[in-house]
């Protein structure tokens, strides 16, 4: 079939091209009848905005330039309406230009569009809010921070007016959720530009962080993606201010607010997904019953897939951010040596965080804080069993260093050593622990024999490792050079050496248990 081709290689079937041209005629007619020339028949700018967006898209599809004057030729005699329409056309053209695969419109500069928008007498605060947010985003992409600050200032001043318009305007494009999302976006872009413009001034930097915090508040419980993005920007901005206890303390309250917002938003979003899942299940049940002939004549609905929301936040990013904030808040409590508050924070963190890898560091922190408070850590240590023997042994060693009582230190050292099995990978870690444990026993006035047992055990392990390495090298070389008779005699000697080594290992493994008994004698 013959095709009509565009300049950039975008093809339209002749029939489709004819339909697109009819759509353009309809849009031209809709713009003409909404030009507000007839008194008493004013069309809301929100309705006109929808037509303008469609009209610009069709122009791009047909590869037709609009021109820098952005005139839609609707014969509008109302200059206020024409001014608003020109700005709406310019914003839509900029939006289309972000897709490089299609024709690029010739548009005025961003500063010109911002000036045009400032001169308009807007009749709908919600439409004006969206225009300022879109212009702020374009200026942000162009890294024109002065224009970003101008656009976002105008946007944030519309908060009350936009909320009022939602209740009074006959034609409303968006609801309260969308308005809060636009305010969150404006605050986030403004905060980032203020940080850039602060140029090292601490007061200006902190004011910019307050604006980022307001962005989190606007998005709370409304949009998980925006909430996480704003919280991430705040986190990145606060990192240079975490070098001293005094600076960290000033971050405590804002970080706690961000945590509440993240948890609240995540919980509401999870509940919404559960409701969506229930709806999907009911719809599928209806379809199934209809197929069986039990529900004739009902309308068949199309179920939405789970997680299809365009605003769905990345769970991985959310959990990583929350874990990092919990860790910094813990650091703030430790600065004040407030171990009880630190434990309460970690209890809350582990209760609210799902069972993922992000919770493991928090669990380790809680173990050490409990050790500081002389609380039982056995239940928490059991939750680390899946992390491997080396991790388990390392944590028992850390608890031993944090514990305040001699008895608890002794038990933790013993568990740290016994957690390591006879695998080759852990031999060096076991030797280090045995030597440290021997030194600890000696410095805490335990019998010298107990300390010597630990050192001797470490020596035996090292000798056993050296024997294995030497035996392996000898066996490899003699396999290549010796005759079959010599090989048989070598096997005999190797067997004797292995038996001797096994006996030596079994004997040295008892050193630890003898010291354990001696330790109990010492405690008694």
Residue pairs with C-beta under 8 A, 6 or more apart in sequence:
1 13
1 14
2 14
3 11
3 12
3 13
3 14
4 11
4 12
4 13
4 14
4 17
5 11
6 12
6 63
6 103
7 63
7 103
8 63
8 101
8 102
8 103
10 61
10 63
10 101
10 102
12 20
12 61
17 62
20 58
20 61
20 62
21 62
23 54
23 58
24 55
24 58
24 59
24 62
27 51
27 54
27 55
27 58
28 55
28 72
28 73
28 74
30 51
31 48
31 51
31 52
31 55
31 72
31 74
31 85
32 74
32 75
33 43
34 43
34 47
34 48
34 51
34 74
35 74
35 75
35 76
35 77
35 78
35 81
36 42
36 43
36 76
36 77
36 78
36 81
37 75
37 76
37 77
37 78
44 123
44 124
44 169
44 170
44 171
45 81
45 84
45 88
45 122
45 123
45 124
45 127
46 124
46 126
46 127
46 169
46 171
46 172
46 173
47 171
48 81
48 85
48 88
49 88
49 127
49 173
50 173
52 72
52 85
52 88
52 89
52 92
53 88
53 92
55 72
55 89
56 66
56 89
56 92
56 93
56 96
56 105
57 92
57 96
59 65
59 66
60 96
60 102
60 103
60 105
63 103
65 103
65 105
65 106
66 72
66 89
66 93
66 105
66 106
67 106
68 106
68 107
68 108
69 86
70 86
70 89
70 90
70 93
70 107
70 108
71 86
72 85
72 89
74 85
76 82
76 85
80 120
80 121
80 123
83 116
83 119
83 120
83 121
84 120
84 121
84 122
84 123
84 127
86 116
87 113
87 116
87 117
87 120
87 131
88 127
88 131
90 107
90 108
90 113
90 116
91 113
91 131
91 134
91 135
93 105
93 107
94 105
94 107
94 113
94 134
94 138
95 134
96 102
96 105
97 104
97 105
97 107
107 113
108 116
110 135
110 138
110 139
110 142
110 144
110 147
111 144
111 147
113 135
114 135
114 139
114 147
114 150
114 151
117 128
117 131
117 132
117 135
117 154
118 154
120 128
122 128
124 165
124 169
125 158
125 161
125 162
125 164
125 165
126 162
126 165
126 166
126 169
126 172
126 173
126 174
126 179
127 173
128 154
128 158
129 155
129 158
129 162
129 179
129 182
129 183
129 186
130 173
130 174
130 182
132 151
132 152
132 154
132 155
132 158
132 186
133 151
133 155
133 182
133 185
133 186
135 147
135 151
136 147
136 148
136 151
136 152
136 155
136 185
136 186
136 189
136 190
137 185
137 189
139 145
139 147
139 148
139 151
140 148
140 189
140 192
140 193
145 193
145 196
145 197
146 197
148 189
148 190
148 192
148 193
149 190
149 193
149 194
149 197
151 186
152 186
152 187
152 189
152 190
152 193
153 190
155 182
155 183
155 186
156 183
156 186
156 187
156 190
159 183
162 179
163 176
163 179
165 172
166 172
166 175
166 176
166 179
174 182
177 222
177 223
180 218
180 219
180 222
180 223
181 218
181 219
181 222
181 223
181 226
183 218
184 215
184 216
184 218
184 219
184 222
184 223
184 226
184 227
184 230
185 215
185 226
187 211
187 212
187 214
187 215
187 218
187 230
188 212
188 215
188 226
188 229
188 230
188 233
190 211
191 208
191 209
191 211
191 212
191 214
191 215
191 233
191 234
191 237
192 208
192 212
192 233
194 204
194 207
194 208
194 211
195 205
195 208
195 209
195 237
197 204
198 204
198 205
198 208
205 237
208 237
209 234
209 237
209 238
209 254
212 230
212 233
212 234
212 237
213 234
213 254
213 257
213 258
215 226
215 230
215 233
215 234
216 227
216 230
216 231
216 234
216 257
216 258
216 261
217 257
217 261
218 226
219 226
219 227
219 230
219 261
219 265
220 227
220 261
220 264
220 265
221 261
221 264
221 265
221 268
222 265
223 265
223 311
224 265
224 266
224 269
224 311
224 312
224 313
224 318
225 311
225 312
225 313
225 314
226 311
227 261
227 262
227 265
227 313
228 262
228 265
228 313
228 314
228 317
228 318
228 321
231 258
231 261
231 262
231 321
232 317
232 321
234 254
234 258
235 258
235 321
235 324
235 325
238 251
238 254
238 255
241 247
241 248
241 250
241 251
242 248
242 251
242 328
242 331
245 332
245 335
248 328
248 331
248 332
248 335
249 332
249 335
249 336
251 328
251 332
252 329
252 332
255 325
255 328
255 329
256 329
258 325
259 322
259 325
259 326
259 329
262 318
262 321
262 322
263 322
263 352
265 313
266 313
266 318
269 312
269 313
272 309
273 306
273 307
276 304
276 306
277 306
279 303
280 303
280 304
280 305
280 306
283 301
283 303
284 303
286 295
286 298
286 300
286 301
287 300
287 301
289 295
290 296
290 298
290 300
319 353
319 354
319 356
319 358
320 358
322 349
322 352
322 353
322 358
323 349
323 353
323 358
323 359
323 361
323 362
326 345
326 346
326 349
326 353
326 362
327 361
327 362
327 365
329 345
330 342
330 345
330 346
330 365
333 339
333 341
333 342
333 345
334 342
339 369
339 372
339 373
340 373
342 369
343 366
343 369
343 370
343 373
343 375
346 362
346 365
346 366
346 369
347 366
349 359
349 362
350 359
350 362
350 363
350 366
353 359
353 362
360 384
360 387
363 380
363 383
363 384
364 384
364 395
364 398
366 380
367 377
367 380
367 381
367 384
367 395
367 398
367 399
368 398
368 399
368 402
370 376
370 377
370 380
371 377
371 398
371 399
371 402
371 403
371 408
371 412
372 402
372 404
374 403
374 404
374 405
374 408
377 399
381 392
381 395
381 396
381 399
384 391
384 392
384 395
385 392
389 419
389 420
389 421
389 423
389 426
390 420
390 425
390 426
390 429
392 419
393 416
393 417
393 419
393 420
393 426
393 429
393 433
394 416
394 429
396 412
396 413
396 415
396 416
396 419
397 412
397 413
397 416
397 433
399 408
399 412
400 408
400 409
400 412
400 413
400 416
403 409
403 412
406 444
407 523
409 440
410 519
410 523
413 433
413 436
413 437
413 440
414 437
414 512
414 516
414 519
416 433
417 430
417 433
417 434
417 437
417 512
418 512
420 426
420 429
420 430
420 433
422 505
424 465
427 461
427 465
430 458
430 461
431 458
431 461
431 462
434 454
434 455
434 457
434 458
434 461
434 512
435 454
435 455
435 458
437 454
438 451
438 452
438 453
438 454
438 455
438 458
439 451
441 447
441 450
441 451
441 454
441 515
441 519
442 448
442 451
446 518
446 519
446 522
447 518
447 522
449 518
450 514
450 515
450 518
450 519
450 522
453 511
453 512
453 514
453 515
454 511
454 512
454 515
456 508
456 511
457 508
457 509
457 511
457 512
460 504
460 505
460 508
460 511
461 508
464 501
464 504
464 505
467 497
467 501
468 501
471 494
471 497
475 490
475 494
478 486
478 487
478 490
479 487
482 490
